Every structure is written in C-alpha cells, then in structure tokens.
Amino acid sequence: MNDDEAAGPSTPGAFSGIRRHLPRTRPGAADTLLAVGLAYVCAWNPPTLLESPTGAGLRAAMFDSGAYAIILAVCCVAIALRRLAPTAAVAVIGVALTVHVLIFDGLSILAVVACLVAAETCTSRVPRPRAWILLVAGYVGAATGSLRAGHLIEPPTPASGLIIVVVAWAFVTVAALTGLLRRRSRERVEHALERAELLAAQQETEWRLAVVAERQRIARDVHDLLGHSLSVIGMQAAGARAVLEADPDAAGRALAVIGQTSRDAVDEVRGLVDVLRADGEVPDAAQPADCPPTSPGPWPAPVPAPGLDDMAHLVAGARRAGLPVTLELYLDGDVPEPVDEAVYRCVQEALTNVLRHAAGAPTVVRLCVQAESVEVVVENLAPASAASEAAESAGTDRDGPGPNPRRGVGLVAMRERLAAVGGFLQAGPRLEGGWRVHVVVPAAGREAQDSEGAA
C-alpha cells in the first residue's frame, strides 16, 4: 500500500471506509513532542562551548552558534513533519547533519538523535526502493561523522576508528529494524481493515442481491397470481357486455365466472401475503443495520403453494372462461415442492397466454411425471382470428390492451422460475398453426442437475 507520503483523496468504493481508519495528514503528537524535547535538550548542550571568546574567536563562536541554531531548527521541524513527507524529512535531516559534520568536529546529541530518527523513518515510512537508498546514505553519514569525532580518542588508532564505526552502525541498525517492525505492524493493521471493509462490502452486496432476487420472485408470483385471473375477468366482462341484451343468461354465467375468479384471485393474493409475512420473520441480527425490524406476529399459517394436485382445478377454471382445454396426466412418481409449484405456474401462464391471444382455440395440456424428469406440453390449435394468430406467432405476451403493451413478461418469468429449479422452456409456433410450450424439469430440481454436473 502507499505510505502516508502519498496522501490524496479517499479511494471510492469499498476502500473509502478504510481511509477513515488510517493516520490523518497532520503532524503526529509523538513526533511533535520529540521535536520539542530535542530542541530543548540540544539548546542547552551545543557541540562546542567557547569560554570568553574575543576578537576572531568571538566571531567564530557567533558563527558556530548561529549555524547550530539553524541546524537544530531544521532538524526539529523535519522530525515534527516526518509523518507528512517522510522522504523529504529524511533528506532534509541528511543535509543538515552533513553541514553539522563539516562545521563541527565533535558529535552532539542533535547529530546522534537526528541520525537515528532518520534511519527509523527510512524503514518505517519512506516508500521502497527510496528507503534503501536513503538508509545506505545514512550508514555512510554515520561512519563519516564517527570518524570525524574519532580524534577525541587518545591515541587514535585504526582499531579505535573501526570500533567507533561499528558502534555507530549498530545504533543505526537498531533504529532501522525498529522502523521496519513499525511498518509491518502498520501494514498488518491496514490489511486487516481492508479485509474487514471488503467483507462488509461483500455482505452488503449479497444482501442487496438477495433483496433484488426476492423482489423478482414477488413480481413473478404477483404476475402468475393476477395475470391469469385478470385475463379471465377481462374476457368474461367483454363477453357479458356483448351478449347482455341478446342472451341475458349467458351474460349471467359470464358474471358468475367473473365473481368466482375474483374470489379465487383474492384468496391467492392473501396466501401470497401470508407467505411473504412468514418469510419476513427473521432475527433482527441477521438484517443490515439500516433495515427496520420485522413486525411482530402472529400471522396466519401460509397457504400451501399450488402444485400438480391443483392442475385439474386450474384447467376447470380455464374451461369456465370459455377455453376448450383437454388435460392429459401421466403421473409416475412424486416431485419436490419447488418443482411442483414451478410446473403449475408455467401451465397457468401458458393457459393465460392462450386466453389472451387465441381465445376459443382448442388446447391440450399434457403432463408427464417420471422418475427422472417432469415434462409438460401446452399446445393450442390455430386461433380463431388472424389478429390473434399474428400476435401468437410473434411470441407476444400482452399484459393489457393499449398501443404500448408489455411484451414477453410471462415468458421471461417462466424461464426465470424454471431456471431456479434446473429446468428449461421452449416456446414457439406450431407448423400446423397455433402455439406450443414445452417444459422439462429434473424431477429432483436444481440439486439433481448440480450433482450430475459435478459427477
């Protein structure tokens, strides 16, 4: 990751929350305290003390004092700001200490502390590979300064000079290792924050996808529940209006069908609402923080989802609506509830489309349940009118009258529902005229299909 030197705008997306936990772009309190303490101590402990200087000695002392004050100020400011610009801070300290070595022969508290702080900053905050370059320069500077101060040892020998250099490098190495440990510790914290943020983003994404999937499921259920009933009601209402004066009895029968269909639709909608309420009773801890808690029950027991056992009732309702339907059942086994409901809804949608686009056309519903799969065929003969035939051959799914009807909603919902249980749908015109819907679903649903694919 980038170091604190590369301070910029927060990264959008999942990492924006991480940036809130990283150090701010301002001087650290510890760095400021270190700089102030160093300035105070070094101000009272300069590298050279002249006793009663006069003449040229006075001018030299004034020059040394002014230079030392400037070096001290520069080093303290660089130490205080090293969190904001670590590379620049190390470079400034290096230049200041170089001037210190050139002016003063001996070591000072300022030179030692500033050198160690620069070494620690190199390995803890300066981006690589610049950190290694500056660290090597620090080793060279430490050796040079130590050798310059080697004359303080009497008598000076090569061995004493080597000892001084080794000791200086040992101190620099300890400071560098300390900085390296701090860098690794900080990176571990940052990586942990990244993982936590990514996990939170993943959980939020999964929750949103679950919400979208649930909305799609509700939309399919509402479409399946009301599409068929409203189509029947619309056709019967139009028929009753057409024969109201000529055949009041036929109009009465149509109104009776409308009433029965309306009651059935209301019961189905209530059942769907009960199911949604039952599905919504989940622990509040499993919901996101911004999701309101579920309302307390108790709710009525959910109505069982329709299935193959209700196929005869579905076909009977289509017959009451005026559609000549023949039902052929070949049952040899049981199917799980998801497959049961999916097949029922597909047949319901297919009959609804026949009522809309080929009203009065003879229709056959052929259902075959075997041990391996469930196969359904819904086909109707040529529709009575050319307009209906044109609409059917175009594969439309008109959800209502008007110049801009919604098309394809029913077929899309059927394919989505079948895909959820591992099935597929084929729909298209027949060569003899009319329309054919072919559905095949594994008898065990999606799990059987997945296990076969894994094998």
Contacts in CASP RR format, 6 or more apart in sequence:
PFRMAT RR
TARGET T0000
AUTHOR 0000-0000-0000
METHOD contacts of the structure
MODEL  1
MNDDEAAGPSTPGAFSGIRRHLPRTRPGAADTLLAVGLAYVCAWNPPTLL
ESPTGAGLRAAMFDSGAYAIILAVCCVAIALRRLAPTAAVAVIGVALTVH
VLIFDGLSILAVVACLVAAETCTSRVPRPRAWILLVAGYVGAATGSLRAG
HLIEPPTPASGLIIVVVAWAFVTVAALTGLLRRRSRERVEHALERAELLA
AQQETEWRLAVVAERQRIARDVHDLLGHSLSVIGMQAAGARAVLEADPDA
AGRALAVIGQTSRDAVDEVRGLVDVLRADGEVPDAAQPADCPPTSPGPWP
APVPAPGLDDMAHLVAGARRAGLPVTLELYLDGDVPEPVDEAVYRCVQEA
LTNVLRHAAGAPTVVRLCVQAESVEVVVENLAPASAASEAAESAGTDRDG
PGPNPRRGVGLVAMRERLAAVGGFLQAGPRLEGGWRVHVVVPAAGREAQD
SEGAA
1 187 0 8 1.000
1 190 0 8 1.000
2 127 0 8 1.000
3 86 0 8 1.000
3 125 0 8 1.000
3 126 0 8 1.000
3 127 0 8 1.000
4 22 0 8 1.000
4 23 0 8 1.000
4 25 0 8 1.000
4 83 0 8 1.000
4 84 0 8 1.000
4 86 0 8 1.000
4 125 0 8 1.000
5 84 0 8 1.000
5 85 0 8 1.000
5 86 0 8 1.000
5 87 0 8 1.000
5 125 0 8 1.000
5 126 0 8 1.000
5 127 0 8 1.000
6 127 0 8 1.000
7 25 0 8 1.000
7 84 0 8 1.000
8 25 0 8 1.000
10 16 0 8 1.000
10 17 0 8 1.000
10 19 0 8 1.000
10 20 0 8 1.000
11 18 0 8 1.000
11 19 0 8 1.000
13 201 0 8 1.000
14 197 0 8 1.000
14 198 0 8 1.000
14 200 0 8 1.000
14 201 0 8 1.000
15 194 0 8 1.000
15 197 0 8 1.000
17 197 0 8 1.000
18 190 0 8 1.000
18 193 0 8 1.000
18 194 0 8 1.000
18 197 0 8 1.000
21 193 0 8 1.000
22 190 0 8 1.000
22 193 0 8 1.000
23 83 0 8 1.000
25 84 0 8 1.000
26 83 0 8 1.000
26 84 0 8 1.000
27 80 0 8 1.000
27 81 0 8 1.000
27 83 0 8 1.000
27 84 0 8 1.000
28 80 0 8 1.000
28 83 0 8 1.000
31 79 0 8 1.000
31 80 0 8 1.000
31 81 0 8 1.000
31 82 0 8 1.000
31 83 0 8 1.000
32 80 0 8 1.000
34 79 0 8 1.000
34 80 0 8 1.000
34 117 0 8 1.000
35 76 0 8 1.000
35 77 0 8 1.000
35 79 0 8 1.000
35 80 0 8 1.000
36 76 0 8 1.000
38 75 0 8 1.000
38 76 0 8 1.000
38 79 0 8 1.000
38 109 0 8 1.000
38 110 0 8 1.000
38 113 0 8 1.000
38 114 0 8 1.000
39 72 0 8 1.000
39 73 0 8 1.000
39 76 0 8 1.000
41 109 0 8 1.000
42 72 0 8 1.000
42 108 0 8 1.000
42 109 0 8 1.000
42 110 0 8 1.000
42 113 0 8 1.000
43 72 0 8 1.000
45 108 0 8 1.000
45 109 0 8 1.000
46 64 0 8 1.000
46 65 0 8 1.000
46 68 0 8 1.000
46 108 0 8 1.000
47 68 0 8 1.000
47 100 0 8 1.000
47 104 0 8 1.000
47 106 0 8 1.000
47 107 0 8 1.000
47 108 0 8 1.000
47 110 0 8 1.000
47 111 0 8 1.000
48 64 0 8 1.000
48 104 0 8 1.000
48 106 0 8 1.000
50 57 0 8 1.000
50 60 0 8 1.000
50 61 0 8 1.000
50 64 0 8 1.000
53 60 0 8 1.000
53 61 0 8 1.000
64 103 0 8 1.000
64 104 0 8 1.000
67 99 0 8 1.000
67 103 0 8 1.000
68 100 0 8 1.000
68 103 0 8 1.000
68 104 0 8 1.000
68 110 0 8 1.000
71 96 0 8 1.000
71 97 0 8 1.000
71 99 0 8 1.000
71 100 0 8 1.000
71 110 0 8 1.000
72 110 0 8 1.000
74 92 0 8 1.000
74 93 0 8 1.000
74 96 0 8 1.000
75 92 0 8 1.000
75 93 0 8 1.000
75 96 0 8 1.000
75 97 0 8 1.000
75 110 0 8 1.000
75 114 0 8 1.000
77 92 0 8 1.000
78 88 0 8 1.000
78 89 0 8 1.000
78 90 0 8 1.000
78 92 0 8 1.000
78 93 0 8 1.000
78 96 0 8 1.000
79 89 0 8 1.000
79 93 0 8 1.000
79 114 0 8 1.000
79 117 0 8 1.000
81 89 0 8 1.000
82 89 0 8 1.000
82 90 0 8 1.000
82 117 0 8 1.000
82 121 0 8 1.000
82 125 0 8 1.000
83 125 0 8 1.000
86 121 0 8 1.000
86 122 0 8 1.000
86 124 0 8 1.000
86 125 0 8 1.000
86 126 0 8 1.000
87 126 0 8 1.000
87 127 0 8 1.000
87 130 0 8 1.000
87 134 0 8 1.000
89 118 0 8 1.000
89 121 0 8 1.000
90 118 0 8 1.000
90 121 0 8 1.000
90 122 0 8 1.000
90 126 0 8 1.000
90 134 0 8 1.000
91 134 0 8 1.000
93 114 0 8 1.000
93 115 0 8 1.000
93 117 0 8 1.000
93 118 0 8 1.000
94 114 0 8 1.000
94 118 0 8 1.000
94 137 0 8 1.000
94 138 0 8 1.000
94 141 0 8 1.000
96 114 0 8 1.000
97 111 0 8 1.000
97 114 0 8 1.000
97 115 0 8 1.000
97 118 0 8 1.000
97 141 0 8 1.000
98 141 0 8 1.000
100 108 0 8 1.000
100 110 0 8 1.000
100 111 0 8 1.000
101 111 0 8 1.000
101 141 0 8 1.000
101 144 0 8 1.000
101 145 0 8 1.000
101 148 0 8 1.000
105 148 0 8 1.000
105 149 0 8 1.000
105 151 0 8 1.000
106 148 0 8 1.000
106 149 0 8 1.000
106 152 0 8 1.000
107 145 0 8 1.000
107 146 0 8 1.000
107 149 0 8 1.000
111 145 0 8 1.000
112 171 0 8 1.000
115 138 0 8 1.000
115 141 0 8 1.000
115 142 0 8 1.000
115 171 0 8 1.000
115 172 0 8 1.000
116 171 0 8 1.000
116 172 0 8 1.000
116 175 0 8 1.000
117 175 0 8 1.000
118 134 0 8 1.000
118 138 0 8 1.000
119 135 0 8 1.000
119 138 0 8 1.000
119 172 0 8 1.000
119 175 0 8 1.000
119 176 0 8 1.000
120 175 0 8 1.000
120 176 0 8 1.000
120 178 0 8 1.000
120 179 0 8 1.000
120 182 0 8 1.000
121 179 0 8 1.000
122 131 0 8 1.000
122 132 0 8 1.000
122 134 0 8 1.000
122 135 0 8 1.000
122 138 0 8 1.000
122 176 0 8 1.000
123 131 0 8 1.000
123 135 0 8 1.000
123 176 0 8 1.000
123 177 0 8 1.000
123 178 0 8 1.000
123 179 0 8 1.000
123 180 0 8 1.000
123 183 0 8 1.000
124 178 0 8 1.000
124 179 0 8 1.000
124 180 0 8 1.000
124 182 0 8 1.000
124 183 0 8 1.000
124 186 0 8 1.000
125 183 0 8 1.000
126 134 0 8 1.000
135 176 0 8 1.000
138 172 0 8 1.000
139 169 0 8 1.000
139 172 0 8 1.000
142 165 0 8 1.000
142 168 0 8 1.000
142 169 0 8 1.000
142 171 0 8 1.000
142 172 0 8 1.000
143 165 0 8 1.000
143 168 0 8 1.000
143 169 0 8 1.000
145 168 0 8 1.000
146 161 0 8 1.000
146 164 0 8 1.000
146 165 0 8 1.000
146 167 0 8 1.000
146 168 0 8 1.000
147 161 0 8 1.000
147 164 0 8 1.000
147 165 0 8 1.000
149 164 0 8 1.000
150 156 0 8 1.000
150 160 0 8 1.000
150 161 0 8 1.000
150 164 0 8 1.000
153 160 0 8 1.000
153 161 0 8 1.000
153 164 0 8 1.000
204 288 0 8 1.000
207 288 0 8 1.000
216 416 0 8 1.000
218 272 0 8 1.000
218 276 0 8 1.000
219 413 0 8 1.000
220 345 0 8 1.000
220 413 0 8 1.000
220 416 0 8 1.000
220 417 0 8 1.000
221 272 0 8 1.000
222 269 0 8 1.000
222 272 0 8 1.000
223 349 0 8 1.000
223 409 0 8 1.000
223 410 0 8 1.000
223 413 0 8 1.000
224 345 0 8 1.000
224 348 0 8 1.000
224 349 0 8 1.000
224 413 0 8 1.000
225 265 0 8 1.000
225 268 0 8 1.000
225 269 0 8 1.000
225 272 0 8 1.000
226 265 0 8 1.000
226 269 0 8 1.000
227 352 0 8 1.000
227 399 0 8 1.000
228 348 0 8 1.000
228 349 0 8 1.000
228 351 0 8 1.000
228 352 0 8 1.000
228 355 0 8 1.000
229 261 0 8 1.000
229 262 0 8 1.000
229 264 0 8 1.000
229 265 0 8 1.000
229 268 0 8 1.000
230 265 0 8 1.000
231 321 0 8 1.000
231 352 0 8 1.000
231 355 0 8 1.000
231 356 0 8 1.000
232 257 0 8 1.000
232 258 0 8 1.000
232 261 0 8 1.000
232 317 0 8 1.000
232 318 0 8 1.000
232 320 0 8 1.000
232 321 0 8 1.000
232 355 0 8 1.000
233 258 0 8 1.000
233 261 0 8 1.000
233 262 0 8 1.000
234 258 0 8 1.000
235 321 0 8 1.000
235 322 0 8 1.000
235 355 0 8 1.000
235 359 0 8 1.000
236 254 0 8 1.000
236 255 0 8 1.000
236 257 0 8 1.000
236 258 0 8 1.000
236 261 0 8 1.000
236 321 0 8 1.000
237 254 0 8 1.000
237 258 0 8 1.000
239 251 0 8 1.000
239 254 0 8 1.000
240 250 0 8 1.000
240 251 0 8 1.000
240 252 0 8 1.000
240 254 0 8 1.000
240 255 0 8 1.000
240 258 0 8 1.000
241 251 0 8 1.000
243 250 0 8 1.000
243 251 0 8 1.000
243 254 0 8 1.000
244 251 0 8 1.000
257 320 0 8 1.000
257 321 0 8 1.000
260 320 0 8 1.000
261 317 0 8 1.000
261 320 0 8 1.000
261 321 0 8 1.000
267 303 0 8 1.000
268 303 0 8 1.000
270 303 0 8 1.000
271 302 0 8 1.000
271 303 0 8 1.000
274 299 0 8 1.000
274 300 0 8 1.000
274 301 0 8 1.000
274 302 0 8 1.000
274 303 0 8 1.000
275 302 0 8 1.000
275 303 0 8 1.000
275 305 0 8 1.000
277 297 0 8 1.000
277 299 0 8 1.000
277 302 0 8 1.000
278 299 0 8 1.000
278 302 0 8 1.000
280 294 0 8 1.000
281 294 0 8 1.000
281 297 0 8 1.000
281 299 0 8 1.000
282 294 0 8 1.000
284 293 0 8 1.000
284 294 0 8 1.000
287 293 0 8 1.000
287 294 0 8 1.000
305 337 0 8 1.000
305 340 0 8 1.000
305 341 0 8 1.000
305 344 0 8 1.000
306 314 0 8 1.000
306 341 0 8 1.000
306 344 0 8 1.000
306 345 0 8 1.000
307 340 0 8 1.000
307 341 0 8 1.000
307 343 0 8 1.000
307 344 0 8 1.000
308 331 0 8 1.000
308 335 0 8 1.000
308 340 0 8 1.000
308 343 0 8 1.000
308 344 0 8 1.000
308 367 0 8 1.000
308 369 0 8 1.000
310 344 0 8 1.000
311 327 0 8 1.000
311 329 0 8 1.000
311 344 0 8 1.000
311 347 0 8 1.000
311 365 0 8 1.000
311 367 0 8 1.000
312 327 0 8 1.000
314 344 0 8 1.000
314 347 0 8 1.000
314 348 0 8 1.000
314 351 0 8 1.000
315 325 0 8 1.000
315 327 0 8 1.000
315 351 0 8 1.000
315 365 0 8 1.000
318 325 0 8 1.000
318 351 0 8 1.000
318 354 0 8 1.000
318 355 0 8 1.000
318 363 0 8 1.000
319 325 0 8 1.000
321 355 0 8 1.000
322 359 0 8 1.000
322 360 0 8 1.000
323 351 0 8 1.000
323 354 0 8 1.000
323 355 0 8 1.000
323 359 0 8 1.000
323 360 0 8 1.000
323 361 0 8 1.000
323 363 0 8 1.000
324 360 0 8 1.000
324 361 0 8 1.000
324 362 0 8 1.000
324 363 0 8 1.000
325 351 0 8 1.000
325 363 0 8 1.000
325 364 0 8 1.000
325 365 0 8 1.000
326 362 0 8 1.000
326 363 0 8 1.000
326 364 0 8 1.000
326 365 0 8 1.000
327 365 0 8 1.000
327 367 0 8 1.000
328 364 0 8 1.000
328 365 0 8 1.000
328 366 0 8 1.000
328 367 0 8 1.000
329 367 0 8 1.000
330 366 0 8 1.000
330 367 0 8 1.000
330 368 0 8 1.000
330 369 0 8 1.000
331 367 0 8 1.000
331 369 0 8 1.000
332 369 0 8 1.000
332 370 0 8 1.000
332 371 0 8 1.000
333 369 0 8 1.000
333 370 0 8 1.000
333 371 0 8 1.000
333 443 0 8 1.000
334 369 0 8 1.000
335 343 0 8 1.000
335 369 0 8 1.000
335 374 0 8 1.000
335 441 0 8 1.000
335 443 0 8 1.000
335 444 0 8 1.000
335 445 0 8 1.000
336 444 0 8 1.000
336 445 0 8 1.000
338 420 0 8 1.000
338 421 0 8 1.000
338 445 0 8 1.000
338 446 0 8 1.000
339 374 0 8 1.000
339 421 0 8 1.000
339 441 0 8 1.000
339 442 0 8 1.000
339 443 0 8 1.000
339 444 0 8 1.000
339 445 0 8 1.000
342 417 0 8 1.000
342 418 0 8 1.000
342 420 0 8 1.000
342 421 0 8 1.000
342 423 0 8 1.000
342 441 0 8 1.000
343 367 0 8 1.000
343 374 0 8 1.000
343 376 0 8 1.000
343 439 0 8 1.000
343 441 0 8 1.000
345 414 0 8 1.000
345 417 0 8 1.000
346 376 0 8 1.000
346 414 0 8 1.000
346 417 0 8 1.000
346 418 0 8 1.000
346 425 0 8 1.000
346 437 0 8 1.000
346 439 0 8 1.000
347 365 0 8 1.000
347 367 0 8 1.000
347 376 0 8 1.000
347 378 0 8 1.000
349 410 0 8 1.000
349 411 0 8 1.000
349 413 0 8 1.000
349 414 0 8 1.000
350 365 0 8 1.000
350 378 0 8 1.000
350 414 0 8 1.000
350 437 0 8 1.000
351 363 0 8 1.000
351 365 0 8 1.000
351 378 0 8 1.000
353 392 0 8 1.000
353 397 0 8 1.000
353 410 0 8 1.000
353 435 0 8 1.000
353 437 0 8 1.000
354 361 0 8 1.000
354 363 0 8 1.000
354 378 0 8 1.000
354 380 0 8 1.000
354 435 0 8 1.000
356 397 0 8 1.000
356 398 0 8 1.000
357 383 0 8 1.000
357 388 0 8 1.000
357 391 0 8 1.000
357 392 0 8 1.000
357 396 0 8 1.000
357 398 0 8 1.000
357 435 0 8 1.000
358 380 0 8 1.000
358 381 0 8 1.000
358 382 0 8 1.000
358 383 0 8 1.000
358 384 0 8 1.000
358 388 0 8 1.000
358 389 0 8 1.000
358 392 0 8 1.000
358 434 0 8 1.000
358 435 0 8 1.000
359 383 0 8 1.000
359 384 0 8 1.000
359 388 0 8 1.000
360 383 0 8 1.000
360 384 0 8 1.000
361 380 0 8 1.000
361 381 0 8 1.000
361 382 0 8 1.000
361 383 0 8 1.000
361 384 0 8 1.000
361 388 0 8 1.000
361 434 0 8 1.000
362 380 0 8 1.000
362 381 0 8 1.000
363 378 0 8 1.000
363 379 0 8 1.000
363 380 0 8 1.000
363 381 0 8 1.000
364 377 0 8 1.000
364 378 0 8 1.000
364 379 0 8 1.000
364 380 0 8 1.000
365 376 0 8 1.000
365 377 0 8 1.000
365 378 0 8 1.000
366 376 0 8 1.000
366 377 0 8 1.000
366 378 0 8 1.000
367 374 0 8 1.000
367 375 0 8 1.000
367 376 0 8 1.000
368 374 0 8 1.000
368 375 0 8 1.000
368 376 0 8 1.000
369 443 0 8 1.000
370 443 0 8 1.000
371 443 0 8 1.000
372 442 0 8 1.000
372 443 0 8 1.000
373 440 0 8 1.000
373 441 0 8 1.000
373 442 0 8 1.000
373 443 0 8 1.000
374 439 0 8 1.000
374 440 0 8 1.000
374 441 0 8 1.000
374 442 0 8 1.000
374 443 0 8 1.000
375 438 0 8 1.000
375 439 0 8 1.000
375 440 0 8 1.000
375 441 0 8 1.000
376 437 0 8 1.000
376 438 0 8 1.000
376 439 0 8 1.000
376 440 0 8 1.000
377 436 0 8 1.000
377 437 0 8 1.000
377 438 0 8 1.000
377 439 0 8 1.000
378 436 0 8 1.000
378 437 0 8 1.000
379 430 0 8 1.000
379 434 0 8 1.000
379 435 0 8 1.000
379 436 0 8 1.000
379 437 0 8 1.000
380 434 0 8 1.000
380 435 0 8 1.000
381 432 0 8 1.000
381 433 0 8 1.000
381 434 0 8 1.000
382 389 0 8 1.000
382 432 0 8 1.000
382 433 0 8 1.000
382 434 0 8 1.000
383 389 0 8 1.000
383 392 0 8 1.000
383 434 0 8 1.000
389 433 0 8 1.000
389 434 0 8 1.000
391 398 0 8 1.000
392 429 0 8 1.000
392 434 0 8 1.000
392 435 0 8 1.000
393 429 0 8 1.000
393 434 0 8 1.000
393 435 0 8 1.000
395 407 0 8 1.000
395 408 0 8 1.000
395 411 0 8 1.000
395 427 0 8 1.000
395 428 0 8 1.000
395 429 0 8 1.000
395 435 0 8 1.000
396 405 0 8 1.000
396 407 0 8 1.000
396 408 0 8 1.000
397 406 0 8 1.000
397 407 0 8 1.000
397 408 0 8 1.000
397 409 0 8 1.000
397 410 0 8 1.000
397 411 0 8 1.000
398 405 0 8 1.000
398 406 0 8 1.000
398 407 0 8 1.000
399 405 0 8 1.000
399 406 0 8 1.000
399 409 0 8 1.000
400 406 0 8 1.000
411 425 0 8 1.000
411 427 0 8 1.000
414 425 0 8 1.000
414 439 0 8 1.000
415 424 0 8 1.000
415 425 0 8 1.000
418 424 0 8 1.000
418 425 0 8 1.000
418 439 0 8 1.000
418 441 0 8 1.000
420 446 0 8 1.000
421 441 0 8 1.000
421 442 0 8 1.000
421 445 0 8 1.000
421 446 0 8 1.000
422 441 0 8 1.000
422 442 0 8 1.000
422 445 0 8 1.000
422 446 0 8 1.000
422 449 0 8 1.000
423 439 0 8 1.000
423 440 0 8 1.000
423 441 0 8 1.000
423 442 0 8 1.000
423 445 0 8 1.000
423 449 0 8 1.000
424 439 0 8 1.000
424 440 0 8 1.000
425 437 0 8 1.000
425 438 0 8 1.000
425 439 0 8 1.000
426 436 0 8 1.000
426 437 0 8 1.000
426 438 0 8 1.000
426 439 0 8 1.000
427 435 0 8 1.000
427 436 0 8 1.000
427 437 0 8 1.000
427 438 0 8 1.000
428 435 0 8 1.000
428 436 0 8 1.000
428 437 0 8 1.000
429 435 0 8 1.000
429 436 0 8 1.000
430 436 0 8 1.000
442 448 0 8 1.000
442 449 0 8 1.000
END
